[in-house]
Amino acid sequence: MLPIFESILPIFLIVLLGVVLKRLPIVDRNVWHGLEEVGYYVLFPAILFLTLYHADFGGLELTEVAIGALSTVGLMFVIMLALWPLMKRSGVSGAAYSTVFQTTTRWNGFVALAIANKLYGDAGLALTALVMAIIIIPINFGNIAMLIWFVNPNRDLKMLAWRLLTNPLILSSAAGVLCRYLDVPIYAPIEQAIDLVASAALGMGMLMVGAGLRIRDTVRPKPLALLPVVLKLFLFPALLVAISWLVGARGETLLILATVGSVPTAMNGYLLARQLGGDAPLYATIATLQTAAAFFTIPLVIYIAAYTASG
């Protein structure tokens, strides 16, 4: 397990650097929000598009991966919806529930890309990008619909449709897959420009993850904040690996899926919570707890998956 731990250490060191930079007076604090927007609308779409455009899916177990990923997301949705009556009777507000829902079902694809690339190279990058392409639409659809339903008194289906149709991650993933399978040529200088932008995405993404964490809120977290830590870091990868194994995924594919499932929640859900009236401070607290815990749980999950795959 030590080699796995050492492999993901550089990623978490960059996250830690983001934590430190956000709190030092050398960088204007107003810059970070702008960087989040650049990452969400430019950097991350660039790496998704280019990775999917160049990905070789020939050696991947596409059917098994698709069934495993979609079934896991659907099952997590069902579990969270089933918990709502109990949480409501316990006094949990719709806004707080929406944050627990988001932080349990969302996953930080860019942390997954960085770790998969470090551990498994191009195969890890391609499979992780494929999983992102498969589940970005259902995850965003489910979470935006849930926020509108539980938080927004004006349940506007037009807003839901617009947010899905204009989601940059959805658009870039769809464009990458379409351009690849339609064999659309990209003018070399344009492709090089996209590649230069994409090359900054992973490092900048880890810095922004660190900058978005709220360390002081994790000292004495509310019990509610601990539930998504357990569900996201343990139940989500366990379901993903188990379902994928049952439908036939084996070997390195299973290990990459374990990596994908074990990462903490996505920080873009925090922006969504702020925009649609969710409990954004609780989201930041849970994301911080998950990121800190993931430093230890990711190697454990991968180790267990490796044992399962070898058996």
Backbone bond lengths (Angstrom), bond angles and torsions (degrees), N, CA, C in turn:
res aa  C-N    CA-C-N  psi(-1)  N-CA   C-N-CA  omega(-1)  CA-C   N-CA-C  phi
1 M - - - 1.457 - - 1.526 111.98 -
2 L 1.341 117.07 -24.14 1.463 120.22 -179.61 1.524 113.00 -60.63
3 P 1.354 119.90 -42.28 1.468 118.76 176.97 1.533 113.13 -59.26
4 I 1.337 117.04 -37.14 1.462 120.29 177.84 1.526 109.51 -65.08
5 F 1.319 115.48 -45.66 1.462 120.89 179.32 1.525 110.88 -58.01
6 E 1.327 116.55 -44.65 1.469 120.75 -179.09 1.527 111.27 -69.22
7 S 1.333 116.80 -29.15 1.464 119.94 -179.55 1.524 112.11 -70.33
8 I 1.343 116.55 -35.81 1.460 118.69 -178.85 1.529 112.08 -90.72
9 L 1.327 116.78 -9.06 1.468 119.93 -179.10 1.531 112.70 -56.41
10 P 1.360 120.31 -44.07 1.476 118.86 179.66 1.524 113.26 -58.22
11 I 1.335 117.54 -36.34 1.458 119.91 179.61 1.520 110.39 -63.46
12 F 1.329 116.57 -44.95 1.455 119.99 -178.57 1.528 112.13 -73.37
13 L 1.315 117.58 -24.86 1.465 119.82 174.00 1.531 110.32 -66.65
14 I 1.335 116.56 -37.24 1.472 119.74 176.82 1.531 109.89 -67.84
15 V 1.334 116.90 -39.19 1.472 120.32 175.39 1.525 109.86 -59.64
16 L 1.325 116.00 -44.51 1.465 120.42 178.56 1.524 111.29 -62.37
17 L 1.326 116.72 -37.78 1.465 120.48 176.53 1.523 110.48 -61.22
18 G 1.332 116.69 -39.20 1.457 120.17 176.60 1.522 111.93 -62.80
19 V 1.342 116.43 -39.37 1.468 120.87 176.75 1.525 110.32 -59.80
20 V 1.338 116.35 -45.15 1.462 121.42 -176.99 1.521 111.09 -69.14
21 L 1.335 116.80 -46.42 1.474 120.43 -177.46 1.528 111.64 -61.32
22 K 1.345 116.04 -37.20 1.469 119.22 -178.98 1.530 110.79 -62.60
23 R 1.332 116.61 -27.67 1.455 120.50 -173.89 1.526 114.05 -101.83
24 L 1.317 117.05 -4.09 1.464 120.66 176.23 1.524 109.92 -90.11
25 P 1.333 117.62 150.46 1.466 120.05 -178.25 1.522 114.10 -78.70
26 I 1.336 117.69 7.83 1.472 119.21 -175.66 1.534 112.33 -83.85
27 V 1.333 117.32 -16.07 1.467 121.16 179.75 1.522 108.63 -121.94
28 D 1.322 116.34 129.26 1.463 121.40 177.80 1.528 109.31 -59.68
29 R 1.317 117.36 126.78 1.465 121.53 -176.51 1.525 112.26 -62.56
30 N 1.324 116.80 -25.56 1.459 119.96 179.35 1.530 112.59 -71.10
31 V 1.335 115.92 -15.83 1.465 120.27 -178.08 1.523 110.98 -68.18
32 W 1.330 116.99 -33.42 1.458 120.00 -170.42 1.521 112.96 -64.87
33 H 1.317 116.63 -38.11 1.470 118.93 178.35 1.529 110.35 -63.18
34 G 1.330 116.22 -40.88 1.460 119.88 177.64 1.521 111.89 -63.50
35 L 1.340 116.10 -38.64 1.464 119.94 178.24 1.530 111.07 -65.78
36 E 1.328 116.93 -37.03 1.462 120.10 175.98 1.526 111.02 -59.11
37 E 1.322 115.19 -43.37 1.465 119.88 -179.61 1.533 110.58 -66.18
38 V 1.344 116.75 -42.01 1.476 120.81 178.35 1.523 110.08 -62.10
39 G 1.330 116.32 -43.17 1.455 119.73 179.40 1.516 112.38 -63.23
40 Y 1.329 115.84 -44.46 1.462 121.14 -175.46 1.522 112.16 -70.41
41 Y 1.326 116.57 -38.89 1.466 120.51 -174.23 1.532 114.14 -97.02
42 V 1.347 118.20 -17.67 1.460 119.58 -174.54 1.538 112.21 -126.51
43 L 1.346 117.22 -60.55 1.463 120.30 -171.23 1.529 112.22 -64.82
44 F 1.327 117.20 -52.75 1.458 120.00 -176.59 1.537 112.79 -67.40
45 P 1.328 118.76 -41.46 1.473 117.91 173.53 1.525 113.12 -59.72
46 A 1.333 117.12 -34.47 1.467 120.27 -179.92 1.525 111.11 -64.52
47 I 1.336 117.00 -46.09 1.475 118.87 -178.07 1.525 110.87 -71.00
48 L 1.340 117.67 -34.43 1.458 119.73 176.68 1.527 110.98 -64.56
49 F 1.328 115.98 -47.47 1.460 120.02 -179.21 1.522 110.82 -59.81
50 L 1.324 116.78 -49.92 1.459 120.61 -174.25 1.527 111.38 -68.79
51 T 1.345 116.98 -39.31 1.470 120.26 179.46 1.514 110.83 -63.72
52 L 1.325 116.91 -44.59 1.461 120.17 -179.46 1.527 111.81 -72.32
53 Y 1.326 116.94 -31.53 1.458 121.19 178.81 1.536 110.98 -66.15
54 H 1.337 116.56 -37.40 1.465 120.87 -176.95 1.528 113.23 -98.66
55 A 1.328 117.67 -6.28 1.463 120.23 -173.28 1.524 111.67 -64.71
56 D 1.333 114.55 139.66 1.463 121.09 174.49 1.528 107.52 -102.05
57 F 1.319 116.42 103.09 1.450 121.09 -177.97 1.524 112.52 -90.70
58 G 1.322 115.91 6.55 1.456 119.78 -175.09 1.515 113.71 -61.11
59 G 1.337 117.12 -38.95 1.459 120.13 -177.33 1.508 113.84 -94.37
60 L 1.340 117.71 6.46 1.457 121.31 -177.42 1.526 111.10 -94.28
61 E 1.328 114.87 148.37 1.455 120.62 178.12 1.531 108.09 -85.37
62 L 1.334 115.70 79.84 1.459 121.02 -169.36 1.522 112.64 -62.13
63 T 1.325 117.24 -46.22 1.463 120.80 -177.45 1.522 110.89 -63.17
64 E 1.324 116.48 -46.43 1.465 120.96 -179.44 1.528 111.18 -62.47
65 V 1.344 115.81 -43.02 1.460 120.63 179.91 1.525 110.70 -63.47
66 A 1.321 116.47 -45.41 1.462 120.56 -179.00 1.522 111.40 -63.01
67 I 1.338 116.89 -46.17 1.471 120.44 179.95 1.521 110.14 -63.33
68 G 1.333 116.57 -45.70 1.456 120.48 -178.75 1.519 112.27 -61.54
69 A 1.344 116.52 -47.11 1.468 120.85 -176.70 1.525 111.36 -67.17
70 L 1.333 116.88 -49.41 1.461 119.95 -177.35 1.529 112.05 -67.41
71 S 1.322 117.54 -38.97 1.464 120.68 179.05 1.521 111.11 -65.39
72 T 1.322 116.85 -39.73 1.466 120.22 179.67 1.522 111.37 -65.08
73 V 1.323 116.40 -46.27 1.471 120.11 178.25 1.529 110.30 -60.61
74 G 1.339 116.85 -46.03 1.460 120.16 179.79 1.517 112.17 -61.77
75 L 1.325 116.72 -41.66 1.465 120.65 -179.80 1.524 111.43 -67.16
76 M 1.336 117.37 -38.58 1.469 120.37 177.07 1.524 110.73 -64.45
77 F 1.328 117.17 -38.50 1.469 120.71 175.48 1.531 110.23 -59.44
78 V 1.320 116.36 -46.87 1.459 121.26 -178.42 1.530 110.57 -62.38
79 I 1.320 117.17 -44.47 1.471 121.48 179.75 1.523 110.71 -60.45
80 M 1.342 116.63 -45.18 1.466 119.98 -178.45 1.523 111.36 -67.36
81 L 1.317 118.28 -39.53 1.460 120.74 177.66 1.528 110.73 -65.48
82 A 1.325 116.52 -35.55 1.468 120.32 178.48 1.522 111.88 -68.08
83 L 1.337 117.13 -26.22 1.462 121.05 -180.00 1.524 112.82 -80.08
84 W 1.342 118.15 -16.73 1.457 120.80 -174.74 1.534 113.83 -58.57
85 P 1.347 120.46 -47.37 1.472 118.67 179.72 1.525 112.91 -57.38
86 L 1.335 116.35 -41.03 1.459 120.47 179.21 1.522 110.91 -65.89
87 M 1.325 117.18 -43.62 1.456 121.12 -179.51 1.527 111.01 -67.46
88 K 1.328 116.76 -36.78 1.464 120.72 178.71 1.524 110.70 -64.23
89 R 1.335 116.62 -42.16 1.467 119.91 178.26 1.524 111.50 -66.52
90 S 1.347 116.49 -23.60 1.464 120.94 178.35 1.522 112.47 -84.61
91 G 1.334 117.46 1.62 1.458 120.86 176.78 1.516 114.70 92.77
92 V 1.322 117.89 10.77 1.464 120.81 179.33 1.526 109.01 -76.69
93 S 1.316 116.71 129.11 1.464 121.18 -179.17 1.528 110.73 -75.46
94 G 1.335 115.16 164.58 1.456 119.95 176.72 1.516 112.00 -61.64
95 A 1.342 116.87 -37.53 1.465 120.96 179.73 1.529 111.08 -65.27
96 A 1.353 116.55 -44.11 1.464 120.20 179.54 1.533 110.65 -67.19
97 Y 1.341 116.24 -40.86 1.467 119.85 177.98 1.524 110.95 -61.10
98 S 1.336 116.99 -40.70 1.463 120.41 179.83 1.520 110.96 -60.54
99 T 1.335 116.86 -34.94 1.463 120.53 178.75 1.527 110.88 -72.03
100 V 1.332 117.11 -41.07 1.469 120.01 176.60 1.524 109.62 -62.23
101 F 1.328 116.58 -41.74 1.464 121.63 178.18 1.526 110.16 -59.97
102 Q 1.320 116.86 -49.60 1.465 120.60 -178.45 1.516 112.41 -62.22
103 T 1.327 117.07 -47.47 1.467 120.49 -174.79 1.523 112.52 -73.17
104 T 1.331 116.72 -12.73 1.464 120.37 175.60 1.522 111.76 -90.53
105 T 1.325 117.16 -33.92 1.461 120.13 -173.29 1.529 113.71 -101.29
106 R 1.335 117.89 -23.60 1.470 120.05 177.20 1.519 110.10 -80.92
107 W 1.327 116.48 153.96 1.462 120.34 175.63 1.523 108.90 -139.72
108 N 1.314 115.68 146.59 1.460 121.06 -175.94 1.525 109.35 -82.15
109 G 1.316 115.13 92.93 1.459 120.35 -177.11 1.508 113.37 -62.04
110 F 1.320 117.23 -25.26 1.454 119.81 -176.53 1.526 111.92 -80.60
111 V 1.329 117.14 -30.49 1.461 120.56 168.74 1.525 108.47 -66.71
112 A 1.345 116.47 -42.10 1.466 120.42 178.64 1.528 111.05 -62.23
113 L 1.329 117.45 -42.45 1.468 120.89 177.83 1.521 111.19 -60.23
114 A 1.340 116.30 -44.78 1.461 120.60 -177.79 1.527 111.26 -64.13
115 I 1.341 116.67 -45.23 1.466 119.97 -178.25 1.528 111.15 -70.98
116 A 1.339 116.67 -43.38 1.467 120.05 179.80 1.522 111.23 -62.64
117 N 1.325 116.47 -38.83 1.458 120.40 177.57 1.523 110.75 -64.55
118 K 1.331 116.46 -40.08 1.468 121.13 -179.06 1.521 111.64 -69.27
119 L 1.345 116.71 -39.84 1.461 120.47 -175.42 1.526 113.61 -86.17
120 Y 1.359 117.20 -36.35 1.462 119.91 -169.51 1.522 114.12 -124.91
121 G 1.328 117.69 0.51 1.458 120.65 176.12 1.517 112.98 70.10
122 D 1.342 115.88 -145.85 1.465 121.08 -175.32 1.519 112.81 -61.92
123 A 1.334 117.01 -34.72 1.465 120.10 179.54 1.529 110.36 -64.51
124 G 1.331 115.80 -41.50 1.462 119.91 178.49 1.511 111.62 -66.01
125 L 1.330 115.73 -40.59 1.464 120.52 179.88 1.528 110.53 -64.36
126 A 1.335 116.52 -43.84 1.462 120.84 -177.99 1.526 111.64 -66.34
127 L 1.333 116.92 -44.90 1.461 119.74 -177.80 1.528 110.99 -67.94
128 T 1.335 116.71 -39.32 1.466 119.98 178.15 1.518 110.83 -64.59
129 A 1.333 116.50 -42.73 1.469 119.90 176.74 1.520 111.18 -62.72
130 L 1.336 116.79 -37.18 1.462 120.76 177.89 1.527 110.73 -63.55
131 V 1.334 116.33 -45.26 1.463 120.09 178.70 1.531 109.96 -60.94
132 M 1.331 116.56 -41.16 1.459 120.54 177.61 1.522 110.41 -60.01
133 A 1.329 116.11 -45.11 1.466 120.12 -179.46 1.525 111.48 -62.34
134 I 1.348 116.65 -34.75 1.455 121.22 -177.51 1.524 112.00 -73.43
135 I 1.347 116.77 -41.47 1.471 118.25 -169.91 1.526 114.58 -106.87
136 I 1.335 118.68 -5.02 1.464 119.62 179.55 1.527 110.87 -59.08
137 I 1.338 116.80 -44.99 1.463 119.36 -177.39 1.535 111.64 -66.27
138 P 1.346 120.32 -52.25 1.474 118.20 179.53 1.521 113.85 -63.28
139 I 1.344 118.11 -36.09 1.470 119.80 179.64 1.522 110.28 -66.29
140 N 1.331 117.18 -46.60 1.453 119.60 -179.76 1.525 111.17 -67.63
141 F 1.321 117.18 -40.94 1.463 120.34 177.86 1.525 110.20 -59.39
142 G 1.339 116.40 -49.51 1.456 120.85 -177.88 1.514 112.98 -63.26
143 N 1.331 116.90 -43.62 1.462 119.87 -176.74 1.526 112.60 -73.10
144 I 1.324 117.33 -40.47 1.463 119.61 178.08 1.527 109.95 -66.84
145 A 1.332 117.59 -42.74 1.460 121.05 177.94 1.527 110.32 -61.18
146 M 1.335 116.88 -41.74 1.455 120.92 -179.79 1.528 111.28 -64.56
147 L 1.342 117.08 -42.04 1.455 120.67 178.50 1.530 111.44 -63.29
148 I 1.308 115.91 -44.05 1.466 119.82 179.51 1.532 110.17 -63.75
149 W 1.320 117.14 -39.08 1.463 121.18 -175.94 1.533 112.22 -73.68
150 F 1.343 117.38 -44.83 1.457 120.51 -173.32 1.530 114.17 -90.80
151 V 1.330 117.64 -19.56 1.463 119.89 -173.81 1.523 112.27 -115.78
152 N 1.331 115.80 -46.19 1.458 120.43 -174.16 1.529 110.20 -84.43
153 P 1.346 117.75 118.58 1.474 118.85 -179.22 1.524 113.03 -65.89
154 N 1.330 116.31 -24.81 1.464 120.97 177.62 1.528 108.91 -98.47
155 R 1.310 116.41 91.04 1.465 120.98 -174.17 1.517 109.36 -77.53
156 D 1.320 114.51 92.85 1.455 121.87 -170.33 1.529 110.22 -100.29
157 L 1.326 116.71 110.53 1.461 120.82 179.01 1.529 111.84 -68.02
158 K 1.330 117.21 -28.35 1.455 119.76 177.26 1.523 111.03 -65.04
159 M 1.349 116.52 -39.28 1.462 120.67 176.83 1.523 110.79 -62.14
160 L 1.338 115.72 -42.95 1.457 120.92 178.72 1.523 110.70 -59.93
161 A 1.328 116.65 -49.01 1.461 120.52 -179.16 1.519 111.65 -62.89
162 W 1.336 116.64 -41.22 1.459 120.26 -178.41 1.525 111.51 -65.08
163 R 1.339 117.03 -42.53 1.462 120.30 -179.33 1.524 111.62 -65.40
164 L 1.309 116.42 -34.06 1.463 119.77 177.80 1.527 111.13 -72.12
165 L 1.316 115.85 -44.56 1.464 120.42 -177.02 1.523 112.68 -68.74
166 T 1.331 117.23 -24.71 1.466 120.30 -178.27 1.519 112.91 -105.95
167 N 1.322 117.82 7.18 1.468 120.56 178.82 1.529 109.58 -66.20
168 P 1.346 118.55 119.45 1.468 120.30 -175.10 1.525 113.55 -64.90
169 L 1.332 117.11 -29.14 1.464 119.73 179.71 1.525 110.53 -72.46
170 I 1.318 115.92 -38.69 1.462 119.87 176.62 1.525 110.39 -66.19
171 L 1.325 116.06 -46.75 1.468 120.59 -177.91 1.522 111.96 -62.26
172 S 1.334 116.90 -43.98 1.472 119.66 -177.63 1.520 111.35 -69.47
173 S 1.335 117.13 -38.23 1.465 120.18 177.54 1.525 110.89 -63.86
174 A 1.328 116.19 -46.34 1.462 120.20 179.41 1.522 110.99 -62.23
175 A 1.334 116.33 -41.09 1.470 120.38 179.89 1.519 111.22 -64.51
176 G 1.332 117.19 -41.39 1.465 120.73 179.64 1.512 112.34 -62.89
177 V 1.338 116.49 -45.00 1.465 120.84 -179.89 1.527 110.90 -66.43
178 L 1.328 116.42 -44.86 1.464 120.33 -179.23 1.526 111.53 -63.00
179 C 1.322 116.56 -46.18 1.468 119.81 -179.25 1.519 111.48 -63.18
180 R 1.337 115.82 -34.08 1.465 118.61 179.11 1.525 111.21 -69.28
181 Y 1.327 116.58 -50.12 1.456 119.74 -173.92 1.518 113.15 -78.17
182 L 1.314 117.55 -20.04 1.464 120.35 173.96 1.523 111.11 -92.78
183 D 1.348 115.05 -0.24 1.464 121.78 178.36 1.538 111.10 55.46
184 V 1.327 115.58 47.53 1.463 121.18 179.38 1.526 109.13 -80.72
185 P 1.334 118.43 120.33 1.474 119.61 179.48 1.527 110.77 -74.77
186 I 1.329 115.63 144.41 1.463 120.91 176.68 1.524 108.06 -113.22
187 Y 1.303 116.42 128.14 1.462 122.58 178.54 1.531 108.84 -53.64
188 A 1.344 117.12 126.33 1.465 122.91 -170.44 1.533 113.93 -50.85
189 P 1.337 120.25 -48.04 1.470 119.17 179.17 1.532 113.12 -61.36
190 I 1.347 116.68 -34.40 1.458 119.86 177.74 1.525 110.51 -67.95
191 E 1.334 115.76 -42.11 1.465 119.48 178.35 1.525 111.09 -63.45
192 Q 1.326 116.82 -39.52 1.464 120.35 178.09 1.527 111.14 -64.72
193 A 1.332 116.41 -37.48 1.465 120.00 178.18 1.531 110.37 -65.44
194 I 1.340 116.49 -43.35 1.464 119.90 177.74 1.524 110.15 -62.88
195 D 1.336 116.45 -39.31 1.458 121.00 -179.79 1.527 111.20 -63.95
196 L 1.323 117.34 -39.89 1.465 120.85 178.13 1.530 110.85 -63.68
197 V 1.324 115.83 -39.62 1.467 119.59 177.64 1.530 109.71 -67.69
198 A 1.337 116.31 -45.11 1.461 120.84 -177.73 1.524 112.15 -62.90
199 S 1.327 116.79 -33.67 1.464 120.13 -177.43 1.526 112.14 -64.69
200 A 1.316 116.86 -20.60 1.469 120.70 178.74 1.523 112.29 -89.01
201 A 1.338 117.11 -9.12 1.464 120.38 -168.91 1.525 112.78 -68.06
202 L 1.339 118.02 -47.73 1.454 119.48 -173.20 1.525 111.85 -67.53
203 G 1.342 116.68 -48.73 1.462 119.63 179.06 1.516 112.14 -61.58
204 M 1.329 116.52 -46.64 1.464 120.51 179.21 1.527 110.66 -65.58
205 G 1.325 116.13 -36.66 1.460 119.43 178.62 1.513 112.25 -61.59
206 M 1.334 117.52 -42.28 1.466 120.66 178.80 1.525 111.10 -66.45
207 L 1.333 117.49 -38.29 1.471 120.88 176.11 1.530 110.53 -60.30
208 M 1.325 116.61 -42.17 1.457 120.45 -177.84 1.527 111.70 -71.24
209 V 1.333 116.62 -32.83 1.463 119.40 174.16 1.527 109.19 -59.86
210 G 1.337 116.09 -47.37 1.459 120.26 179.06 1.515 112.72 -62.68
211 A 1.339 116.38 -41.75 1.465 120.14 -178.73 1.518 111.97 -65.59
212 G 1.322 117.42 -27.12 1.459 120.62 -177.73 1.518 114.50 -85.49
213 L 1.331 117.76 -6.21 1.465 120.36 -177.13 1.526 111.13 -77.77
214 R 1.333 116.11 150.02 1.465 122.88 -179.51 1.528 108.05 -118.54
215 I 1.317 116.07 89.28 1.463 121.81 -171.96 1.520 112.00 -63.61
216 R 1.326 117.58 -44.36 1.468 120.20 -173.44 1.520 112.61 -64.36
217 D 1.343 117.25 -27.10 1.463 120.27 -178.60 1.521 112.53 -76.19
218 T 1.325 117.54 -7.89 1.460 120.72 -177.52 1.524 112.94 -96.66
219 V 1.328 117.34 -4.02 1.459 120.26 -177.95 1.526 110.47 -64.66
220 R 1.336 116.41 -48.02 1.469 121.41 176.92 1.528 108.34 -130.76
221 P 1.322 117.72 73.83 1.473 120.37 -175.08 1.525 111.73 -71.06
222 K 1.322 115.50 153.82 1.453 120.78 174.38 1.531 108.93 -67.86
223 P 1.329 117.63 148.44 1.476 119.88 177.78 1.530 112.14 -54.59
224 L 1.347 116.07 -34.29 1.461 119.60 179.68 1.521 111.86 -60.60
225 A 1.330 117.38 -31.36 1.463 121.17 -178.45 1.524 112.04 -71.93
226 L 1.331 117.07 -19.64 1.464 120.21 -178.00 1.530 112.40 -82.64
227 L 1.333 116.35 -24.84 1.471 119.39 -178.46 1.525 112.61 -59.23
228 P 1.347 119.85 -49.04 1.470 119.21 179.43 1.528 113.13 -65.61
229 V 1.326 117.71 -23.88 1.464 119.83 177.45 1.523 109.62 -63.90
230 V 1.326 116.24 -46.77 1.469 120.79 -179.95 1.529 110.89 -68.70
231 L 1.345 116.49 -45.79 1.462 119.95 -176.37 1.523 112.05 -65.93
232 K 1.336 116.95 -42.28 1.465 120.03 -175.52 1.527 112.26 -77.30
233 L 1.328 117.66 -43.68 1.465 120.20 -172.18 1.525 113.59 -85.04
234 F 1.344 117.21 -18.30 1.463 119.36 -178.76 1.536 112.81 -120.25
235 L 1.336 116.96 -52.05 1.467 118.67 -177.04 1.524 111.87 -68.33
236 F 1.332 117.82 -44.55 1.467 121.10 -178.21 1.534 111.47 -57.88
237 P 1.353 119.68 -54.35 1.474 118.18 179.83 1.519 112.85 -65.81
238 A 1.346 117.37 -32.64 1.471 119.15 178.82 1.522 110.87 -63.09
239 L 1.334 116.48 -43.85 1.462 120.14 178.32 1.523 111.51 -66.03
240 L 1.341 116.39 -42.33 1.465 120.24 -178.55 1.526 111.35 -62.52
241 V 1.318 116.40 -45.33 1.474 120.35 179.93 1.530 110.36 -67.85
242 A 1.336 116.85 -44.08 1.473 120.13 -176.82 1.527 111.53 -64.42
243 I 1.333 116.40 -46.52 1.472 119.45 -178.94 1.525 110.58 -66.27
244 S 1.334 116.37 -42.92 1.472 120.05 -179.83 1.520 110.92 -64.16
245 W 1.313 117.33 -38.88 1.470 121.05 177.74 1.530 110.37 -65.26
246 L 1.330 116.48 -40.96 1.464 120.02 -178.96 1.523 112.32 -64.28
247 V 1.348 116.89 -31.63 1.468 119.27 -178.94 1.528 112.18 -92.43
248 G 1.346 116.47 2.78 1.456 118.46 170.96 1.509 118.04 115.62
249 A 1.331 119.44 0.41 1.469 120.72 178.25 1.523 109.50 -70.21
250 R 1.305 115.64 139.40 1.459 120.56 -177.21 1.529 110.56 -143.83
251 G 1.333 115.65 169.63 1.460 122.51 171.58 1.517 114.72 59.17
252 E 1.342 114.55 -135.93 1.462 120.42 -175.13 1.521 112.02 -64.10
253 T 1.333 117.02 -31.92 1.471 119.90 177.51 1.519 110.54 -57.32
254 L 1.333 116.77 -43.33 1.451 121.37 -179.71 1.529 111.06 -65.51
255 L 1.323 116.76 -38.02 1.471 120.68 179.38 1.527 111.29 -67.02
256 I 1.327 116.06 -41.02 1.470 119.40 178.98 1.527 110.15 -66.14
257 L 1.323 117.37 -39.57 1.459 120.67 177.73 1.525 110.90 -64.83
258 A 1.323 116.71 -37.55 1.470 119.76 176.05 1.519 110.45 -61.74
259 T 1.335 116.53 -40.82 1.464 121.00 177.26 1.522 110.80 -62.90
260 V 1.327 115.78 -45.84 1.461 121.50 179.68 1.530 110.76 -58.18
261 G 1.324 116.63 -45.15 1.454 120.37 -175.86 1.511 114.61 -74.06
262 S 1.334 117.35 -21.50 1.468 120.42 -171.46 1.517 114.47 -90.72
263 V 1.342 117.92 -5.31 1.472 119.75 -177.02 1.525 110.58 -76.57
264 P 1.342 117.57 158.18 1.467 120.59 179.79 1.508 112.36 -71.21
265 T 1.321 115.98 179.44 1.455 122.10 -176.64 1.523 111.97 -69.18
266 A 1.325 115.77 163.25 1.466 121.28 -178.28 1.522 110.73 -84.18
267 M 1.337 116.24 140.96 1.461 120.46 -178.82 1.528 112.08 -75.42
268 N 1.343 117.84 -19.90 1.463 117.88 -179.85 1.532 112.04 -67.59
269 G 1.332 116.44 -17.88 1.455 119.85 173.80 1.520 112.32 -66.14
270 Y 1.331 116.30 -27.32 1.467 121.29 176.58 1.531 109.92 -64.31
271 L 1.338 115.76 -43.85 1.461 119.93 177.87 1.527 110.37 -63.73
272 L 1.321 116.50 -39.70 1.458 120.89 178.89 1.532 110.63 -64.47
273 A 1.331 116.40 -40.73 1.464 120.40 177.93 1.528 110.93 -61.63
274 R 1.328 116.42 -40.73 1.471 120.10 178.74 1.524 111.20 -65.79
275 Q 1.329 116.10 -39.17 1.459 120.20 -175.23 1.523 112.53 -74.79
276 L 1.339 117.10 -33.44 1.464 120.41 -173.33 1.524 113.89 -109.07
277 G 1.331 118.16 7.66 1.456 120.29 172.98 1.511 115.85 91.24
278 G 1.332 118.17 16.11 1.456 120.70 175.15 1.520 111.04 -75.69
279 D 1.323 116.45 178.95 1.474 121.49 179.52 1.525 108.50 -85.92
280 A 1.345 116.43 86.47 1.464 121.68 -176.33 1.534 112.91 -65.40
281 P 1.350 120.28 -43.20 1.472 119.50 177.87 1.532 112.59 -59.04
282 L 1.330 116.91 -40.77 1.466 119.93 177.17 1.517 110.34 -64.23
283 Y 1.333 116.26 -38.14 1.476 120.25 178.05 1.531 110.00 -59.69
284 A 1.334 117.19 -45.92 1.462 120.88 -179.01 1.530 111.04 -62.98
285 T 1.329 116.65 -38.68 1.464 120.39 178.72 1.525 111.23 -64.59
286 I 1.340 116.29 -46.67 1.464 120.26 -179.43 1.524 110.89 -64.59
287 A 1.328 116.66 -41.63 1.469 120.11 179.06 1.522 110.81 -61.62
288 T 1.325 116.83 -37.77 1.467 120.45 178.33 1.519 110.83 -66.47
289 L 1.330 116.16 -46.07 1.467 120.00 179.19 1.522 111.02 -61.31
290 Q 1.330 116.48 -44.26 1.467 119.80 -179.40 1.519 111.79 -64.13
291 T 1.332 117.05 -42.14 1.463 120.45 -178.19 1.523 110.86 -65.03
292 A 1.334 116.45 -42.10 1.468 119.96 178.73 1.526 110.84 -65.69
293 A 1.335 116.51 -43.67 1.462 119.94 -179.42 1.524 111.88 -69.04
294 A 1.341 116.67 -33.31 1.468 121.02 -176.81 1.516 112.39 -62.92
295 F 1.326 117.12 -25.67 1.463 120.81 178.31 1.530 110.25 -57.89
296 F 1.335 116.01 -29.50 1.467 120.62 -179.23 1.531 111.81 -103.74
297 T 1.335 117.00 -31.37 1.466 118.54 -175.37 1.527 113.17 -79.83
298 I 1.338 118.00 -30.96 1.469 119.75 -179.83 1.522 111.74 -60.58
299 P 1.358 119.36 -49.71 1.472 118.21 176.62 1.524 112.66 -58.91
300 L 1.342 116.91 -36.72 1.466 120.26 179.70 1.525 111.28 -64.95
301 V 1.334 116.28 -45.03 1.471 120.85 -179.76 1.535 110.34 -63.34
302 I 1.335 116.69 -44.23 1.465 120.03 -179.92 1.528 110.74 -64.90
303 Y 1.318 116.62 -39.06 1.470 121.23 178.60 1.528 110.90 -62.03
304 I 1.336 116.47 -46.26 1.460 120.62 178.66 1.520 111.47 -64.38
305 A 1.362 116.09 -40.09 1.472 120.28 177.79 1.525 110.84 -63.80
306 A 1.344 115.91 -39.63 1.474 119.69 178.91 1.522 110.94 -63.36
307 Y 1.319 115.09 -39.19 1.472 119.59 177.51 1.526 110.79 -64.71
308 T 1.347 115.23 -42.23 1.464 120.46 177.86 1.525 111.95 -64.04
309 A 1.337 115.44 -43.69 1.468 120.06 -178.52 1.521 111.80 -65.34
310 S 1.334 116.55 -35.88 1.454 120.34 -178.25 1.529 111.68 -74.97
311 G 1.344 114.60 -23.07 1.466 118.84 -179.80 1.501 112.07 -83.48
